[in-house]
Amino acid sequence: MATTTTKPGKTKPAAPPPPVPAKAEAIRNSVAEWAVTILILLFGITFVAQPFVIPTSSMHNTLLTGDHLIVDKLAYSPSGSIAKHFLPYAPPQRGDIIVFKHPTLLKEDYVKRVIGVPGDHIREKDRVIYLNGKPLAEPYVVHTINNYDPWRDNFPSAEPEFAGDPQMNARMLEMVHQNVRDGELIVPEGSYFAMGDNRDNSLDSRYWGLVPLDNIEGKPFVIFWSYDASTEDLKDYNFHHLLDLGMHFFTKTRWERTLKLVHGYPIH
């Protein structure tokens, strides 16, 4: 115990430190709690889940433009000698809805449905997908354009149609040259064939090639908010979007979609 000297041979206990004011203690505890909360949120956003907004109509009517999702980032966690015992790992399945980094636009996240997994044979005839020789029943698909497009409607047996972006075109041609045999696409190992549910209005694997497994970030599992906004507003969150939110939040929010779970559809 610390002591102070008064006279030779005599000591007395040192005075105790002044108590910390209750207000200062409360502030310190509050700051600590916020710091822990922020760290937990950052960990969750980075490793467990992340928000994602649907900016286009390529997945209508399963997912609408303006749907805000939570993406499960552990759904396709890499398997390993240790991780496979603790993480809910499973490879992407046919019919899963996935969020992934676009193969050429690496800063952009896309959402599509897995149609083909490694080893599958795929072709499209008159807008019907044939998987391993059998036509698929796809109740989630909508057709919104009535005109005939050879490449879009008869992939990959027609003359290729280019997306316009040189890198996308190059990947699509690489896929055609390396993976198409006898009018069918054979999905190689480590890749997936993905399409939009709005089949006539979807820029998907038909136009920019296969999705590498390493690009897949997770799958959406719940819509936490849905707002009827334009693609331009959702991509940029510009002043017009903020003004629109302030004026129409209650009337343009799709309340019936709040907390709606997102499910894949098993394809066999």
C-alpha positions, 0 to 999 in steps of 0.5 A: 500500500502506498504511504506518506511520511509525517514524522520519522518512523511514522507513516499514514495511508495515502489519500485515495484518488478522487472518484470519477464523476458519474457523468464522465463514467456514463460517457466513457461507457457509452463510447465503449458500447458504440465502439463495440457495436460499430465493430460488430456491424463492420464484421457482419457487413464484411464477413456475414451479411451485406445490404444490396439493392436491385437497380434494374428489371432483369429479375422481375417479377421475382425481385423488383427494381428498388428491392433492398436485400440482405445477402447471406455471405456465408452461403457459399463460404469456401470449404476447407479442413476446418471451415467446413465443420463450422460454416454452412458451406454448400456449392451453388445449386441450380435455381439459386439466386446469387449475388456476384461480382460481374466478370468484367465490371468488377466494381459492380454487383449483379444478381441472377439465377443459376441455371447451369452448374459444372458439367451441365449441358445447356441450350435454348430453343424458342425461349425454352431452356433445355438442361441436359436434354430436358426442357425446364419448367420455369414458373419464375420466368416472365417474357416482356418483349414479343419480338424474335431475337435469334441469339437471345431466344436460341442460345447458343446455336444462332449467330452471336449477338454482342452486348456492345462492351468489348470485354463482355463480347470477348468473354462471350466469344471465349465461352462459345469457342471453348465450351460449346459443342454440338449446339450446347453449352457445356459448363466447365469446372469452377463456373456457373451459367446465370440468367435473369428471370425477366428473360427477354430483358436480361444482360446475363451469361448469354452476353458476357460469359460464365460466372466464376465461382470466386466471383460469387459473394452470396445469396439474398435471403430477405427483402428488408425494404422495397421502394419504387424508384428509377434505375438512375436513382438507385445506382447513384442515390442522387439529389433527385432520389433524396428529394423523392424519398422525402416526398413519397417515402410512405406512398412509394414504399412497397410495404407488402414486400417488407421482410419477404424471404427470397427463395430459390427454385429447385431445378432438376 
